[in-house]
Amino acid sequence: MPKPGEPVKVGVEEEFHVVDLRTRHLAARSGLLLEALPPARFTHELQRSMVESNSLPFRGLTDLAGDLCGMRTALVREAEALGLGVVAAGSPQLVDEDQLKIFPDPRYERMLIDFQVLTREQLICGMHVHAEVRDRELAVAVAHRLAPWLPPLLALSASSPFWDAADTGYASYRTLVWQRWPTTGPMASYGSAAEYQQMIDTLIRSGVIADPGMIYFDIRPSCHLPTVELRICDSCPRLSDVVLIAGLFRALVATELEAARRGDGREVRLEAVRAATWQAARSGLEGELVDPVEGVPRPAAEVIGRLLDRARPHLVEAGDWDLVSALARQAPARGSSAARQRAAHARRGRLEDVVDLLLAETRSCDWSPTPPDPRPDHQPDARPGPEAEPQPDHRLDLGPEPTPGPDHQTVHRTDPQPGHRTDPRPDHRTDLRPDHQADLRPDQQTGHQTGHQPGHQAELRTDSHAGPRPGSHSDPRTDPHTDPRPDHWPAV
C-alpha cells in the first residue's frame, strides 16, 4: 500500500512476435527461446510464435523503463543466438500457415476446441499495464470510470496496420480481431465487487468462458493481482511509448480513485466508448479522435493534450510531469507506429522492410525524450529515406518545452508457465540481475527506488543458476487464483 503522497506501483506485460531473421516470417519457436530465459520474467503465449515479458512492480517510471529495457535486451540477445528476432507490434506482417501452432497447454487446447478460428487467428500482441489498487471495490469502480479515456491510449499504441500481408486501412487492426471474443470491450458499471464477481461466475456457469482470465475487457480488475489492468493497447515497438502510456494510465487511475473515494458520480455510455474505440483503431494519431469529454471529433494531438491535462495533477505529484509531458509532446509529432510502418512499406513495397523497422525499434532502448532542436523554426526532414518518418498536420501545444527531470514511480507482474521445451543447452538462462543495483523487490524496500536513469541499461549476464526450471510453479493461466510470486504483486 503506498504511503500518503506516494505514487502507486505500476508494471507492464509486453507480448512479442518471434520471427525468422532470414525470411522475416513468423517462427513457431518460442519454446526453444524460452529455454534460455528466466521463467519468472518470460513466458509463452497462445501461439508458439509469441513470447511475453513481465516487468517487476515499480514506483519510479525510470526504474520501470530500465527493467523493460533489460528484458528486451535479454530477449533480443537470446533470440538472435537462435537466428530469431522479436517484434513488439500489434499484428504480424508475414505469416506462413505452417507456423500457426498453438502452444501445448491444456487451457489453450480447450480454447481451440471451443472457439476454433478465433483461436487459430489470434496472431496479435498487446501491451498491458497494471496499476496498484488493493481495494477491490475501488478497482471495480475505477475500471468502469476510466473507459472514456482508453481510446486515446489505444491511439498512442496503434501498431497493427497490416493483416494477411495487406494494409487494412486501420491503425490498430488488432482491435478488430480482438473484439470478436465474447467478453471484450469497455466494462459496464457494477454496484460492488460482489456484483462484478457474480457476473464472472454467471459467464463461467454458462460455459461460454472457462475461467476468470477470459474476461477480456479493455480494462479490468486483475483476476489474480491487486491491480487495475489496462488491456486495450497494441504492443509498442518504441519503449518510449510504453513508458508514456504507463505514466498516463497510472495518473488516470489515481485521478479516478480520488473521485471514487469522494463519491463523485460518473455516467459512462458504453455505446459512445465503443464508437470512440473504433475511431482510435481506424485513425491512430494521424486522424481525428473522439474527445472524451465533449464527444466530438478533434485532432489527435488536441485529444492527447486534453488527456494530459486531466492527468497533470497526479503526474506532478508523482514527479512524472517533465518526462511524460515531453513524451506526450513528441508522440503526435512523430506519428504512430502504424504510420511509420506504412512509410517503410511505401518506399519499396516490401513487407520485409516493415519487419526490419520493427526489429530495430524493438531492439532499441532509447526511451528518454529527444531534446528540442536549437535551430529556429527547424522542422524534421520529411524527405523519403531510411530515417524519414511521416509528419502529421497537428502538433501538441504544451507551452515551453520541458526539460526532462527526475521522477519516482512503479510496478508489475511475472507469470511463470509450465513449459514443453527442448534445448540442447541445458541449464542455460539469462540472468536479469543488475550488477550495480540493490534488490528492487518492492515488498522488501522502503521509500522510492533508485537505479535506472534515462538512457541507462542494466548489465545482463547469463548464469546457469538463474532460477528454477520451467514448469516448477503453478500456472496462473490455468489456475487464476494462484500466483507464486510473493516478491512481486501479492496475490489478491
Disulfide bonds with the S-S distance in Angstrom:
Cys69-Cys365 2.09
